[in-house]
Amino acid sequence: MNRKEQHNPITKYFEAQKFVDYCEANRVDASLNVLETYEKHGILIPIYCRVFPDEFIKAKYEYEKKNPLDPVMKLNCPSEWEPIVRLINALSDYNFKLIGPFISPDGSESFAYQEGIIKNGHPLDNEYKKHNPFLKTPNKSDFRPWKDYEIVVDIDKDGDPVKRNTAEHYYALWQIFIVDDLNYLHTIKENYLTKEQKGRGIVKKNIRESRILEFSDLFQTISNFRMLESIIRIIVTDDVKGSVIEGECYRTLEERTKKIAEKEYAKHNKSEWMKFLRKLVELYYHYTELEKDRLSQELKRFLGSTAIMVMMARNKDLDFERLCNEYGEGNKSWGIRYIDGIRIYYKGLEKIFPIEINQLRERALSILPSYIKEVNDWLPKGSTKLPDNFHEQLVSTIIDEGNELLLTHLYEIEDLWFKYKLCRVGSIWAHLRFLAIGIEELGKEWFCKEKIENIFIEAFGNDYRDRLKSEYNKLKPEQYAKSSITRADTQDEFIEKLNCILGNKDLFNNLSNNPLCKYHLVVTHLTRNFVSHHIKIKSIMMGSLFVEVYRCLVLTLVSLFAQKKKTEKMREKVKFGS
């Protein structure tokens, strides 16, 4: 392990030292001494402990000294040691064979080993089920100081003893949350100058158990699901060349994952799973409030897997929105409340895993009002303004018609621009391209015309094309006199024509008697034609031009929808003869 904070679900268990490394990588204080002390007091017990005879450890040491590159134990040993060798080999195979298929001498591939793990479980779990006499689950009553497991197996060239442990303690990855909680419960902070102290043990220094231990069995179950789901993914996606899983491969992955979800879910009842889910949400916000970012992300992985497993197991009566509703028992209030002693957060689950469509809606609703206000300012005095809920109508229409991807580009452009992210030039340009194309697609649906010019003519008046040409000719452009203002073959031509339009807004605001038909349509028209043939843009276009293009695209979106609503209203009047 390279002290990475994010674990691999396949791992499931760590030996003590690797578990310490994992804790430290996630900024949870831990050491072998900490683990031993917590075990001594019975407040954190390893999941498994394997204890081998002294003679075996010595024989193993001699074998490894002669065969340092051989990961598999091939000791000739008495029959009573066979379960030991079987366990060691099983753990070794687990580390080496899970990453891909087994290649037989004839070249054929097989995932028989992975399928065996799916059937029998993790090697430690499987060996324990087989009653391996050298593998046990520790308890409070049989604690033994870890130093007592240390034996001398050799003397090195300097005359110093070479020591090995006859025992190895195994921890589940979720026990990191227990370690963090126990650290908090038993730590006193002191200002040595003022002698002021903070901590849970100021009044009474007693030994406390973590309340998270109540959920040990559920943590074990979800850890098993995460392990099996990851192994199934390795098997099913072996032939997938890219990063997209689709078609028959996707169906197979979903079907197999659903089966293990149902099997693991059945180990506990519905109320137990919901209580566990609430506890995970509570822990996530607890870590977030304490700015334990890495630990909160680890917790989030367990929470996400739990939500997925529960939904897959109950797919006929549960989707994510209903799961969120069950989490809070349908309560929509902001007030602090508790269920089964667990704090319930307002929209607790949705805020951790935002429902994408709701998130897109909220972001778009926050972006559009300023553009709608600008369009309202164009409208003549005494005319009907766009209503206060116009932005809600627009966003709802886009989503209801299945065009929500367009809203993604709105948010991403603003996010990239205002947060000044790296590599933003190419990213912003890509989103501008798709936003321009998306607006044209919406126009096709709303006005039943192909090509953006015909859409504008249908929406804003038949004289749009002719007056656009005549107004452009008044400028008497030299280099591009023979070319339309809405066409550009090179980036330089695109930039020059953009500047031409933006520098003569008043001229291009006179294209139609329709107050919504202004210069922004010409910018959108030019941009749409240019992006059809140009994927990349140079960084010299960054700055005010990017902003202007984006503004014009959004104003065009608002204008088209306003004209759509106006046209629909006129048709209603004609229909009813009013």
Residue, then its C-alpha position, 0 to 999 in steps of 0.5 A: m500500500n502506498r499510503k493512499e487514502q482511498h482503499n480498494p473495495i476488493t481488499k476488504y481486510f488489512e493486516a495491522q500495519k497496513f491498516v495503520d498506514y491506511c488510517e494515517a493516510n486518512r489523517v486518523d491517528a493510529s499505530l500498532n500500540v494504539l490498536e493493541t491498547y484498544e484491543k486490550h480494553g475490548i473497545l476495538i477487536p480485530i476481525y480475525c487473528r491467525v496464530f501459527p506454531d513457533e516451529f512453523i514460523k521458523a520453517k517458513y523463515e528458512y524456506e523464504k530465505k532460500n526461495p525469496l521470489d516464490p510467493v507460494m508456500k511449498l513447504n513439506c510439512p506435517s498434516e496438522w500444518e496443512p490448514i496453515v499452508r492453505l490459508i497462506n496460499a489462499l491469501s497470496d492467490y487473492n492478491f495476485k489472481l484477482i487483477g485479470p483472467f487466468i491464461s491456460p497453456d492453450g491460450s484460453e482465458s478463465f475467470a474461474y478463480q474470481e468466480g470461486i471468490i464470488k461463491n465462497g467469499h474472501p479467503l479469510d471468511n472462507e477459511y473461518k467458515k471451514h473452521n481453520p484451527f489457526l484462524k480465530t475471531p478474537n474477543k475481550s477475554d482472550f487478549r494477549p500482549w502482541k509482544d508475546y507473539e514475537i519469537v527469535v528465528d535466526i541470528d544475523k551476521d552482527g549477532d543480533p536476533v532476527k524476530r518474527n511474529t507468530a500472529e497476524h491481526y486483520y482489520a476491516l477497512w470500515q474500522i477506521f471510523i471506530v479508531d477515529d471515534l475512540n481517539y475522540l472519546h479518549t483524547i484530552k487537549e490541554n493548554y499547558l500555559t492556562k491549564e485549560q482542558k478540552g475533551r470527553g475525559i475531563v470530568k471522568k477518565n473512564i473507558r468508552e465504547s464507540r456507538i458505531l460498533e452497533f453497526s459492525d454486522l452491517f458494515q461487514t455486509i456492505s463491505n462484502f457487497r463492495m468486494l463482490e461487486s468489484i470482482i463481478r465488474i472485473i469479470v464482466t468488463d474484461d473485454v471492454k476496450g474503452s471506459v463506457i459499459e453498454g449493451e449486453c455487457y451492461r445488462t450482465l453487470e447489472e443482473r449479476t450485481k443485483k443478485i448479490a445485492e439481494k443476497e446481502y440485503a437479506k442478511h438484515n431487515k429493512s429497518e436495520w438498513m434504514k437505521f444504518l443509512r441514517k448513521l452513515v449520513e450522520l457520520y458524513y456530516h460529522y466528519t465534514e463539520l470537523e473538516k475531516d475531508r479524507l475521512s468523509q470521502e471514505l465514509k461517502r464510498f460506504l454510504g454510496s454503496t449502501a444506497i445502491m445495494v438497498m435500491m437494487a435489492r428493492n428495485k420494485d418499490l424504491d428509487f433514489e427519491r423514495l430512498c431520500n424520503e424514507y431517510g427523513e420519514g417524509n419530513k421536509s422541515w429544517g428543524i433538528r430532529y432525531i430518529d432512533g437517536i441518530r440526527i436527521y439532516y434536512k435533505g441529508l442524502e440529496k445534498i451528499f448525492p445530488i439528484e442530477i436533474n434537480q441540481l441542474r434545475e437549481r443551477a440554471l434557475s440561479i443563472l437565468p434571471s439577470y438575462i431575463k431582466e435584460v430582455n425585459d428592458w428591451l421591451p417597449k414601455g406599456s408592453t407585457k413583460l416576461p413574468d417573474n416565473f419565466h426562468e422556471q417555465l423555461v427550465s421546466t420546458i427544457i427538462d420536460e422535453g428531455n434537453e436537460l444536457l443543455l443546462t449542463h453547459l450553462y453551469e459548466i461555462e460559468d463554473l470554469w470561467f469564474k473559478y478560473k480552472l486549469c485548461r479552461v480555454g479548451s473546456i469553455w470552448a467545448h461547452l460553448r460549441f455544445l450550447a450553440i448546437g443545443i440552442e439550435e436543436l431547441g429552435k428546431e423543436w419549437f419552430c419546426k424549421e431546420k438550420i438556425e437562420n430559418i429558425f430565426i426567420e420563423a421566430f422573429g420575422n421574414d425580413y430577418r435575412d434580407r435586413l441582416k444582409s443590407e445592414y452588413n453591407k452598410l459597413k462596407p467591410e473590405q476583407y470579407a465583403k463577399s462573405s455573409i456576416t454569419r459565416a467565418d472560415t477561419q478563427d481570425e475571420f470569426i473574431e473580426k466579424l464578432n468585433c464587427i457585430l459587437g461594435n455596431k450593436d445599434l445597427f444590428n438591433n434594427l433587423s426586425n420590428n420584433p423587440l426580441c430580434k437584436y444583435h445577440l441573434v447575429v452573434t449566435h448565428l455566426t457562432r453556430n456556423f463557425v463551431s460546426h467546422h471548428i473544434k478547437i480555439k486558440s487562447i487569444m479568444m479568451g476574455s471579453l469575447f468569450v463572455e460576449v459569445y456566452r451572453c448572446l447564446v443565453l439571451t438567444l435562448v431566452s428570446l426564443f422561448a419568449q417568442k415561443k410563448k408569445t406564438e402559443k398565446m396568439r394561437e390560443k386567441v385565434k383558436f378561441g376567436s378572441 
